[in-house]
Amino acid sequence: MKKSKKNDSYLFYNIISKLIVFLGNIYFGGQVIGKEKIIEGKCLLAGNHTSNFDSYLLFKASIRPIHILAKKELLDGPLGLIFKKMHLIRVDRQNKRHNVKEEVGKLLNEDKIVAIFPEGTFHKSDIILPFKPGVIAYSEEFNTPIVPFAIIGKFKFRSHPKIVIGDPLYLDKVDSEDKVKYLEDVIKNMLIKNK
């Protein structure tokens, strides 16, 4: 019996993500702590952004497909078709008509995982950049818990970087007026405790 196109939509993702994890394990030797905290059903993964290789640790942390928000330059470049097949979500900050929220909402309503780097870009400094409010807005609008993560270490040969997954955050139970800053502080504390 032939599978439907919908069922095949993650076939490429599953093959490539497993290949990335296999090669990453050989070259970097990455570690995942707390992968059991990635809940079933819809969730938003949010954490610090240290490198283009961060996705390796995200793939390693979850057997379920992760839809990662990515700058449009990645999907418009020479590897754009590959990135699209990996279900990256194209973010174009210059085009106000480009509705990322609609795409994120559709995925969350289908009980998918969406990953966001609230800093908006990666950098080599150990200092976290101020978080942008998008992940909090998505969490509140689509009634979705946020699972925080912290990426620790450098991506060099056998450097053993790690990703630490934190407890899910349910914003309706967070007693803070500035929830963006609250999330930022949660991840900062995770980085400090796990270095």
Secondary structure, 3 states (H helix, E strand, C coil): CCCCHHHHCCHHHHHHHHHHHHHHHHHCCCEEECHHHCCCCCEEEEECCCCCCHHHHHHHHCCCCEEEEEEHHHHHCCCHHHHHHCCCEEECCCCCCCCHHHHHHHHHHCCCEEEECCCCCCCCCCCCCCCCCHHHHHHHHCCCCEEEEEEECCCCCCCCCEEEECCCECHHHCCCCCHHHHHHHHHHHHHHHCC
